[in-house]
Amino acid sequence: MAQIQTITLPANTSTILVNGTGQRVWIQGQSFYLGGSNVNSDNGIFIHGHDNLIDLGNIAFGENIYAFSNHENAITVFYYTTAL
């Protein structure tokens, strides 16, 4: 089963991008930073390129991944679960 969600990142604000549920997660978007709740342009992992689909793997239940952008931005999050 797959789900797609678009998250709008306000400029200069750390925003929850993924709430972990054990599902596999891919993300796609323009220039932004990934990290913890205090992520910003100084301490985040820089992601660039709207054509890149980035596999974050399975995100554990209760784990949150945050994103930060210097300008308003939209990130597409793809969730995937296999049927048992």
N, C-alpha and C positions, 0 to 999 in steps of 0.2 A: 504494500500500500504506500502511496506517495502523497505528499502534501507540498504545496508551494505557498510561501508567505512573503510579502514585501514589507520590509521595515523601513520607515523613513527616519533618517538620522537628522535631528536638528543640528545646526551649526554649533560647534564647540561644546557639545554636551555628551557625556558618556551615557550610552543607551543599551539596554539589554537586547542582544541580537538573537540569542538562543537560550531557551530554558531546557535544560537537559531532561530527556525522557527515556534515554537508552537507544533512541533511534539514530540511524546514520544521518549525517548532515553534510550538505554541500552548500557553499555560498558563492554568490556572484555579485560584483558591484564595481563602482569606480574606485577612486583613491580613498582609503580609510585605514584605520588602525584597529587591531584586535587586542584584547587583553582582559584584565579583571575590572572590578567595579570602578577603579580609579584611572582607567586607561585614558591616555591623551597622546599628543604628538611626540612627547618626550620619552614615553615608556612603552608604547604599544608596538605591535608587529605590523609593519607597513604593508598593505595590500594595494596593488595598482593594476588596473586593466579590466575593462568591462567585459571582455570576452573570456577571461579566465574563470574556470569553474574549480573552486578549491574544496577538496575533500577534507573535512575536519574529523572524519571517522565517527565512531559511536560516542555520543556525548552522554555521560553518566547521569542517572536520575538525580535531580537536584543541583547539578552543576550549571552555572550560568556563564555565558560568554558575552562580553560587552564589546561595543564598537564605538569609535569616535571619528568625527570628520571635522575638518576646518570649515566646511561649507555644508549647506543642506544637501543631503545625499539619500539615495534609495538603494537598499541591499536586498537581493532576492535570496531567500533561504529555502532550500529543498530538503525535505525530511523523507526518509525511506525506511520502511519496516518490511521484513519478509514474513510471510505467513508461516505459522508453525504446522 
